[in-house]
């Protein structure tokens, strides 16, 4: 089933609507690069391009790398230009002898990918938020086949509500309330995934018989009262969508929370945004992560940061003494799941640790 998900995600990146964009090579781009084990196509393209979401053009022009998904650790990539002055990456001359045994050794390696899809795939099915309707009307766990306060993998779990034999289920713990940091609107509650299960048999509410399911995987302790929601693996995504830079769209979004519930995080973290389909966000869109630089006030003793200025000075200073400090781009993220008022995104890159207080705009 995971393979189906990965194939679907693969389609996300292979159909591209970027041909009209011009490649802009970084001034400090290297002339060659040796592929490392944990690299991704996004990482490598970011070494060469100011706009790494245009990575397909950097590879598509190259007859030697007609399938960039088959680049292996240890390969040397060189930046060259064609007869029209367009940049492209080519493989350097291999240092190894192309003997049958060497080819077999290279084949056993794992080619690099656009993103670590094996990490992203579970979030595509299970990332969600709990609405009040979920909490009031969903099935929930009663207990297990052993008298444990928490259940682990391999346990039989009893559920209040009707289950379908063979159906996949996600088990969530209700987390903190999710509030829009800008409008104060209530969106729901954090859905903390604690495990996945498969339905064993349907219960009989009339005879007070609970449904049963088999706990296949537990990420945290599964406890009585946790909410059970059906999932359809491999069917929650459209068959196709493209990774693309946002054009002609204004957006000012905030990150509400991170998957690991930390306020500071880095590359490949999953974050929840306070914008969704209601603001025309689309899956596959790449946005910039920005941070507001600290404000400065010019005082009689010289410029000081606003937070360091005496409170009486902050209250009485005129607009003439305040300096408009710009925001700076610190990274990029990609939206991969869109709901009505919220969406989930993955951090693609960051120059420094990303904070919940940072905001998201069109690049």
DRENVO-618680 format. One line per field, with one value per residue (C-alpha): chain; x, z, y; residue in one letter. Coordinates in steps of 0.2 Angstrom, whole numbers, plus 5000, padded with zeros to 4 digits. Each point is the difference from the previous one (the first is absolute). Layout:
chain [A	...]
u [X	...]
w [Z	...]
v [Y	...]
resn [A	...]
END
This chain:
chain [A	A	A	A	A	A	A	A	A	A	A	A	A	A	A	A	A	A	A	A	A	A	A	A	A	A	A	A	A	A	A	A	A	A	A	A	A	A	A	A	A	A	A	A	A	A	A	A	A	A	A	A	A	A	A	A	A	A	A	A	A	A	A	A	A	A	A	A	A	A	A	A	A	A	A	A	A	A	A	A	A	A	A	A	A	A	A	A	A	A	A	A	A	A	A	A	A	A	A	A	A	A	A	A	A	A	A	A	A	A	A	A	A	A	A	A	A	A	A	A	A	A	A	A	A	A	A	A	A	A	A	A	A	A	A	A	A	A	A	A	A	A	A	A	A	A	A	A	A	A	A	A	A	A	A	A	A	A	A	A	A	A	A	A	A	A	A	A	A	A	A	A	A	A	A	A	A	A	A	A	A	A	A	A	A	A	A	A	A	A	A	A	A	A	A	A	A	A	A	A	A	A	A	A	A	A	A	A	A	A	A	A	A	A	A	A	A	A	A	A	A	A	A	A	A	A	A	A	A	A	A	A	A	A	A	A	A	A	A	A	A	A	A	A	A	A	A	A	A	A	A	A	A	A	A	A	A	A	A	A	A	A	A	A	A	A	A	A	A	A	A	A	A	A	A	A	A	A	A	A	A	A	A	A	A	A	A	A	A	A	A	A	A	A	A	A	A	A	A	A	A	A	A	A	A	A	A	A	A	A	A	A	A	A	A	A	A	A	A	A	A	A	A	A	A	A	A	A	A	A	A	A	A	A	A	A	A	A	A	A	A	A	A	A	A	A	A	A	A	A	A	A	A	A	A	A	A	A	A	A	A	A	A]
u [5000	5015	5006	4983	5002	5018	4995	4987	5012	5012	4988	4999	5018	5001	4988	5006	4993	5016	5006	4997	5011	5018	5014	5010	5017	5007	5015	5009	4994	5013	5006	4999	4993	5001	4983	4999	4990	4986	4998	4984	4997	4994	5016	5011	4990	5000	5019	4999	4984	4993	4983	5002	4982	5006	5011	4991	5007	5018	4998	4989	5012	5013	5000	5012	4988	4983	4994	5006	4992	5014	5014	5010	5012	5017	4995	5009	4989	5007	4992	5002	4991	4993	5002	4985	5008	4988	5007	4999	5007	5010	5008	5019	5011	4998	5015	4996	5002	4984	5002	4984	5004	5002	4983	4992	5007	4994	4983	4998	5001	4985	4998	4997	4982	4992	4994	5001	4984	5000	4999	4987	4988	4992	4996	4990	4987	5001	5003	4983	4992	4986	4984	4987	4989	5015	5000	4982	4995	5016	5003	5012	5010	4993	5014	5010	5001	5012	4998	5012	4998	5009	5001	5014	5002	4992	4986	4981	4991	4982	4991	4983	4992	4998	5016	5003	5010	5016	4998	5015	4998	5010	5000	5002	5002	4992	5013	5000	4987	5005	4997	5004	5014	4993	4981	4998	4989	4998	5005	4999	5012	5017	4999	5014	5002	5004	4997	4992	4989	4990	4982	4997	4981	4985	4991	4982	4995	4983	5008	5013	5014	5015	5008	5018	5016	5018	5013	5013	5011	5001	5010	4995	4990	4983	4987	4982	4990	5012	4990	4999	4998	5000	5013	5001	5018	5005	4983	5001	5011	4996	5008	5011	5006	5016	5013	5000	5005	4986	4996	4989	4993	5001	5001	5005	4998	5006	5006	4988	5010	5013	4997	5012	4992	5016	5001	5017	5004	5009	5000	4987	4989	4981	4991	4982	4995	4985	4995	4992	4988	4991	5015	5003	5015	5004	5010	5018	5002	5016	5000	5014	5003	5003	5006	4997	5017	5000	4994	5011	4997	5012	5003	5010	5013	5000	4990	4994	4988	4982	5000	5015	4994	4992	4981	4997	5010	4991	4983	5006	5011	4993	4999	5015	5011	4995	5009	4990	5011	4996	4996	5012	4997	5007	4993	4987	4985	4988	4982	4995	4983	4986	4984	4987	5009	5016	5014	5015	5017	5018	5015	5011	5015	5005	5015	4997	4988	4982	4988	4982	5000	5007	4987	4998	4998	5001	5019]
w [5000	5004	4982	4993	5011	4994	4982	5002	5009	4986	4987	5011	4994	4983	4990	5000	4995	5001	4983	4999	5015	4997	5010	5011	5005	5017	5000	5012	4991	5000	4983	5006	5014	5007	5004	5019	5008	5007	4986	4991	4983	5009	5010	4985	4989	5015	4999	4982	4998	5008	4998	5003	4996	4982	5002	4986	4987	5007	4997	4985	4988	5004	4988	5012	5015	4991	5016	5015	5012	4996	5007	5013	5014	4994	4983	4994	4993	4990	4995	4982	4986	4984	4983	5004	5017	5010	5016	5003	5011	4993	5008	5001	4994	5012	5010	5001	4986	4992	5004	5003	5018	5001	4992	5012	5014	4994	4997	5018	5006	5002	4988	5007	4999	4999	5018	5013	4995	5012	5014	4991	4995	5017	5003	4984	5007	5018	5002	5005	5014	5011	4999	5013	4989	5000	5019	5003	4987	4996	5007	5014	5010	5015	5004	4995	5001	5015	5015	4995	5002	4983	4986	4988	4983	4998	5013	4996	5003	5004	4993	5003	4983	4984	4992	4983	4999	4990	5000	5005	5015	5008	5018	5007	5017	5001	5002	5004	4992	4983	5000	4985	5006	4989	5002	5016	4991	5007	4987	5010	5010	4997	4994	5007	4991	5013	4989	4985	5000	4989	5004	5006	5003	5001	5017	5004	5010	5004	5009	5007	4991	4994	4984	4999	4991	4999	5005	4986	5005	5015	5000	5017	5014	4994	5014	5004	4993	4985	4984	4986	4982	4984	4987	4982	4996	4982	4997	5009	4987	4982	4986	4995	5006	4996	5011	4995	5005	5005	4987	5001	5017	5016	5016	5018	5010	5017	5007	5013	5006	4995	5000	5014	5010	5002	4997	4991	4986	4984	4983	4996	5015	4997	5005	5000	4992	5004	4981	4989	4986	5005	4994	4985	5006	4989	5003	4994	5001	5007	5012	5008	5019	5006	5017	5006	5005	5017	5000	5004	5008	4998	5017	5006	5005	4983	4992	5011	4997	5005	5013	5008	5001	5016	5001	5002	4985	4989	5006	4996	4985	4984	4983	4994	5012	4995	4986	4988	5001	4986	5001	4993	4992	5010	4990	4990	5003	4989	5003	4998	5008	5000	5010	5001	5011	5004	4991	5003	4993	5001	5002	4985	5005	5014	5003	5018	5013	4995	5013	5002	5000	4983	4985	4983	4984	4981	4995]
v [5000	5012	4997	5007	5015	5003	4998	5013	5012	4996	5007	5016	5004	4993	5010	5018	5016	5010	5002	5018	5004	5005	4991	5011	4993	5005	5011	4988	4984	4986	4994	4982	4991	4982	4993	4995	4986	5011	5012	5004	5007	5016	5001	4999	5012	5012	5000	5006	5010	5015	4992	4982	4996	5001	4985	4990	5012	4998	4981	4999	5008	4987	4985	4991	5002	4996	4993	5010	4988	4988	5011	4990	5005	5002	5007	5016	5013	5014	5017	5004	5010	4995	5009	5011	5005	4990	4992	4982	4986	4986	4985	5001	4985	4986	4995	4982	4987	4995	4981	4989	4999	5019	5002	4988	5009	5017	4992	4995	5018	5010	5015	5017	5007	5017	4999	4986	4993	4985	5014	5010	4986	4997	5018	5000	4988	5004	5018	5009	5010	4995	5009	5001	4988	4988	5000	4999	4987	4989	4983	4999	4987	4991	4989	4985	4981	5002	5011	5013	5018	5003	4988	4996	4991	4983	5004	4997	5017	5001	5015	5009	5002	4990	4994	4991	4984	5003	5019	5011	5011	5014	5003	5018	5008	5017	5013	5019	5012	5007	5019	5011	5012	5014	4999	4990	4988	4982	4987	4985	4989	4993	4982	4991	4983	4986	4985	4991	4985	4988	4996	4982	4999	5011	5002	5000	5015	4993	4986	5011	4991	5011	4999	4993	5005	4994	5013	4999	5014	5011	5017	5005	4992	4995	5004	4998	5015	5003	5004	4987	5007	4989	5004	4994	4998	5004	5008	5017	5009	5005	4990	5015	5017	5010	5007	5018	5018	5011	5014	5015	4995	5010	4990	5004	4984	4995	4984	4994	4984	4988	4981	4997	5014	5010	5019	4999	4987	4997	4991	4987	5005	4999	5017	5005	5016	5012	5001	4987	4998	5015	5010	4990	4990	4985	4984	5001	5019	5006	5015	5010	5000	5018	5007	5018	5008	5008	5018	5015	5016	5015	5008	5015	4987	4991	4986	4986	4985	5004	4986	5007	5018	5006	4997	5019	5004	4987	5008	5018	4999	5007	4991	5010	4990	4983	4991	4989	4984	4987	4982	4987	4984	4985	4985	4992	4988	4990	4998	4982	4998	5013	5002	5013	5013	4991	4991	4989	5004	4993	5011	4997	5011	5012	5011	5000	4992	5004	5006	5000	5019	5000	5004	4993	5010	4997	4999]
resn [X	X	X	X	X	X	X	X	X	X	X	X	X	X	X	X	X	X	X	X	X	X	X	X	X	X	X	X	X	X	X	X	X	X	X	X	X	X	X	X	X	X	X	X	X	X	X	X	X	X	X	X	X	X	X	X	X	X	X	X	X	X	X	X	X	X	X	X	X	X	X	X	X	X	X	X	X	X	X	X	X	X	X	X	X	X	X	X	X	X	X	X	X	X	X	X	X	X	X	X	X	X	X	X	X	X	X	X	X	X	X	X	X	X	X	X	X	X	X	X	X	X	X	X	X	X	X	X	X	X	X	X	X	X	X	X	X	X	X	X	X	X	X	X	X	X	X	X	X	X	X	X	X	X	X	X	X	X	X	X	X	X	X	X	X	X	X	X	X	X	X	X	X	X	X	X	X	X	X	X	X	X	X	X	X	X	X	X	X	X	X	X	X	X	X	X	X	X	X	X	X	X	X	X	X	X	X	X	X	X	X	X	X	X	X	X	X	X	X	X	X	X	X	X	X	X	X	X	X	X	X	X	X	X	X	X	X	X	X	X	X	X	X	X	X	X	X	X	X	X	X	X	X	X	X	X	X	X	X	X	X	X	X	X	X	X	X	X	X	X	X	X	X	X	X	X	X	X	X	X	X	X	X	X	X	X	X	X	X	X	X	X	X	X	X	X	X	X	X	X	X	X	X	X	X	X	X	X	X	X	X	X	X	X	X	X	X	X	X	X	X	X	X	X	X	X	X	X	X	X	X	X	X	X	X	X	X	X	X	X	X	X	X	X	X	X	X	X	X	X	X	X	X	X	X	X	X	X	X	X	X	X	X]
END
